[in-house]
Amino acid sequence: MRKLSSIFILAMTILLVFAWASMALADGVPATAVVNERVFNDCPTSILTVNNMYPYISIMDVKNACGAGWANRHNWRFSDDGATNKLFANEDGMRFSATMTISGAGEGEAGIGISPWWSQDVDGVFNVRTTDGEIACFGGRLPFYTFTGNDGVTYTKGNPIFLEITYLPNGLNELNQGTIEYRLEYMGSNYSSGPLEMGEGNPDEDPPHGVWGILNEATAGGNMQFFLGDGPDDADMTVEWDGIFFEDLGGPVPTEETSFGSVKALFR
């Protein structure tokens, strides 16, 4: 009886571990998005037009007596209520994507990204820049990758480009770190960074933020930055994100798989 009880207790423990590993997002899949206007606001007189029809979002900014300002920045973030950013936990595996188009006489950059708790509206971007066509991923907790440098891909305004980020928390430890994969489709070709390790966060900030992943209180969504010093005085820049998609990929997974049969074998 004692032997069977020990097997049962250990088996239940392992089942609970696997149940935890496959848990969905604690607060559910985001239902909509919120647009945060003028994160940078070097031209407060610019004419801003926002169309939030999630899963379609467009933001247009037009210069208007901007003077020598540097940039206006706006973003959208996944949200549960359409008013506040949804905050993601370190263990929240996810995949999200959109088909993005940048247009207008002005110049700037835009993309999607996952931003860390200390910079929820700016850092951590999968970025497309119009001035030179560079496509690169950087900032915050995101591992650096350049599609322009590694794959020779550059962007031209007016063309749609599909961007996707996949975050897997894995084991959230040094031997099985969280990973990010960036993927894009452009002009009929597909490109991927492959899974890139997140590296260790600041251990002095755990708790409450965790390590080896995106860290607690991250945000995710899209961003645009309008370069006010480029293009004509009345230049405009429009960014559209179409077909915005979000998939819940569950929580951390054990480093090694264990079957109930292997558990019973321990007691033979």
C-alpha positions in Angstrom: 0.0 0.0 0.0 2.8 2.4 0.9 4.5 1.6 -2.5 1.3 2.4 -4.5 0.7 5.5 -2.5 4.2 6.8 -3.3 3.7 6.1 -7.0 0.4 7.9 -6.9 1.7 10.9 -5.2 4.7 11.2 -7.5 2.5 10.7 -10.6 0.1 13.4 -9.4 3.0 15.7 -8.9 4.2 15.2 -12.4 0.8 15.6 -13.9 0.5 18.9 -12.1 3.8 20.0 -13.5 2.6 19.2 -17.0 -0.7 20.9 -16.4 1.1 24.1 -15.2 3.4 23.9 -18.3 0.4 23.9 -20.7 -1.5 26.7 -18.9 -3.0 29.3 -21.1 -2.5 33.0 -20.5 -3.6 33.9 -17.0 -5.9 36.7 -18.1 -6.9 35.1 -21.5 -6.1 36.1 -25.1 -6.3 39.8 -25.6 -9.6 40.9 -27.1 -8.6 44.1 -28.7 -5.9 46.8 -28.8 -5.4 50.3 -27.5 -3.6 53.1 -29.4 -1.2 55.2 -27.3 -0.8 58.5 -29.1 2.2 60.9 -29.0 4.6 58.7 -26.9 7.2 61.1 -28.4 5.6 64.4 -29.3 8.2 66.7 -30.9 5.5 68.2 -33.1 2.3 68.6 -31.0 0.7 70.6 -33.9 0.8 67.6 -36.3 -2.5 66.3 -37.6 -3.0 62.7 -36.3 -5.6 60.3 -37.6 -6.1 57.0 -35.8 -8.3 54.2 -37.1 -8.6 51.3 -34.5 -10.7 48.6 -36.0 -8.8 45.7 -34.5 -7.6 43.5 -36.0 -7.0 46.3 -38.4 -5.2 49.5 -37.2 -3.9 52.5 -39.1 -2.1 55.6 -37.8 -1.5 58.7 -40.0 0.6 61.7 -38.9 0.9 64.8 -41.0 3.4 67.6 -40.4 1.9 71.0 -39.5 4.2 73.8 -38.4 6.6 71.3 -36.9 9.7 73.4 -36.9 12.9 71.6 -36.0 11.3 68.7 -34.1 12.9 65.2 -34.2 10.1 62.6 -34.1 6.6 61.8 -33.2 6.0 58.3 -31.9 2.8 56.4 -31.5 2.0 52.8 -30.7 -0.7 50.2 -30.3 -0.7 47.5 -27.6 -2.8 44.4 -27.1 -5.5 45.1 -24.6 -8.3 43.4 -22.7 -10.5 46.5 -22.5 -9.5 48.8 -25.3 -8.2 51.4 -22.9 -5.1 50.0 -21.1 -2.1 47.9 -22.2 -2.4 44.2 -21.5 0.6 43.1 -19.3 2.2 39.8 -20.1 4.0 37.5 -17.6 7.4 36.0 -18.1 5.8 32.6 -18.6 3.3 33.7 -21.3 4.2 32.0 -24.5 2.8 33.8 -27.5 2.9 34.2 -31.3 1.6 37.3 -32.9 1.7 38.8 -36.4 0.4 41.5 -38.8 0.8 42.5 -42.4 2.2 46.1 -42.3 2.4 48.8 -44.9 4.2 52.1 -44.6 3.2 54.9 -47.0 3.3 58.6 -47.5 5.8 61.4 -48.5 7.4 61.4 -45.0 10.0 59.0 -43.6 10.2 57.0 -40.4 10.1 53.5 -39.0 7.4 51.1 -37.8 7.0 47.5 -36.8 5.8 45.2 -34.0 7.5 44.2 -30.8 7.5 43.1 -27.1 8.5 45.8 -24.7 9.9 45.2 -21.2 8.5 46.4 -17.9 10.8 49.4 -17.7 10.0 50.7 -21.2 6.5 49.5 -22.0 5.8 52.0 -24.9 9.2 52.2 -26.7 11.9 49.5 -26.5 11.9 46.0 -28.0 11.0 46.3 -31.7 10.9 44.3 -34.9 11.6 47.4 -36.9 11.3 48.5 -40.5 12.9 51.8 -41.5 12.0 53.7 -44.7 15.1 55.9 -45.0 17.4 53.0 -45.9 15.0 50.0 -45.9 16.7 48.4 -42.9 14.8 45.6 -41.2 16.2 44.7 -37.8 15.1 43.5 -34.3 16.6 45.0 -31.2 16.0 46.8 -27.8 14.6 45.9 -24.4 14.8 42.1 -23.9 14.7 41.2 -27.6 17.8 39.4 -29.0 19.4 41.4 -31.8 18.9 40.2 -35.4 19.2 42.0 -38.7 17.3 40.7 -41.8 19.1 43.3 -43.9 22.6 42.3 -42.7 22.0 38.5 -42.6 19.5 38.0 -45.4 20.0 41.0 -47.6 16.3 42.2 -47.3 15.4 45.9 -47.5 12.0 47.5 -47.4 10.5 50.0 -49.9 7.6 52.2 -48.9 4.1 51.2 -50.2 4.8 47.4 -50.1 3.0 45.1 -47.6 5.4 43.1 -45.3 4.3 40.3 -43.0 6.0 40.4 -39.5 5.7 37.7 -36.9 7.2 37.1 -33.4 7.1 33.8 -31.5 8.0 33.8 -27.8 8.5 30.5 -26.0 9.4 30.6 -22.3 10.7 27.0 -22.4 12.1 26.2 -19.0 12.9 29.8 -18.0 16.3 28.7 -16.7 19.9 28.9 -17.9 19.9 25.5 -19.6 16.5 26.0 -21.3 16.1 29.7 -21.8 13.2 31.6 -23.2 13.5 32.1 -27.0 12.3 34.6 -29.6 11.9 33.8 -33.3 11.4 36.6 -35.8 9.8 35.7 -39.2 8.9 37.9 -42.2 7.4 37.4 -45.6 8.3 40.0 -48.2 7.9 40.2 -52.0 7.1 36.5 -52.2 10.0 35.2 -50.0 10.1 33.9 -46.4 12.8 34.6 -43.9 13.3 33.5 -40.3 15.9 34.3 -37.6 15.4 30.8 -36.0 15.0 30.6 -32.2 17.2 33.1 -30.4 18.0 32.7 -26.7 16.8 35.6 -24.5 19.7 35.5 -22.1 19.5 36.4 -18.4 17.7 39.4 -17.0 18.9 41.2 -13.9 18.8 38.7 -11.0 18.5 41.6 -8.6 15.1 42.3 -10.1 13.8 38.8 -9.5 11.4 39.0 -7.8 9.2 40.5 -9.0 10.2 40.4 -12.7 11.8 37.0 -13.3 14.8 36.1 -15.5 15.5 34.2 -18.8 12.5 35.5 -20.7 10.5 38.6 -21.5 10.1 39.4 -17.8 6.8 40.1 -16.0 4.8 43.2 -17.0 5.8 43.2 -20.6 3.6 44.7 -23.3 3.2 43.6 -27.0 1.9 45.3 -30.1 3.0 47.7 -32.8 4.7 51.0 -33.1 5.5 53.9 -35.6 7.9 56.7 -35.4 7.6 59.7 -37.8 10.9 61.4 -38.6 10.0 65.1 -38.6 13.3 66.3 -40.1 12.9 64.2 -43.3 10.7 64.9 -46.3 8.8 68.0 -47.3 7.3 70.4 -44.7 3.8 69.0 -45.2 4.9 65.4 -45.4 2.7 62.6 -44.1 3.3 59.1 -42.9 0.8 56.3 -42.6 1.3 52.9 -41.1 -1.3 50.1 -41.5 -1.4 46.8 -39.6 -3.8 44.4 -41.2 -4.9 40.9 -40.1 -3.4 41.3 -36.6 -3.3 37.8 -35.1 -2.5 36.6 -31.6 -2.0 33.0 -30.5 -1.6 31.7 -26.9 1.3 29.2 -26.8 1.0 28.3 -23.1 3.5 28.4 -20.3 6.9 26.9 -19.5 7.7 23.3 -20.2 9.9 20.9 -18.2 13.4 20.5 -19.3 13.0 16.7 -19.7 9.9 14.8 -20.5 8.8 12.2 -18.0 6.2 9.5 -18.7 4.0 7.7 -16.0 5.6 4.4 -17.1 9.1 5.8 -16.2 7.7 6.9 -12.8 6.4 3.3 -12.1 9.8 1.9 -13.1 11.4 3.8 -10.2 9.5 1.7 -7.7 10.2 -1.7 -9.2 
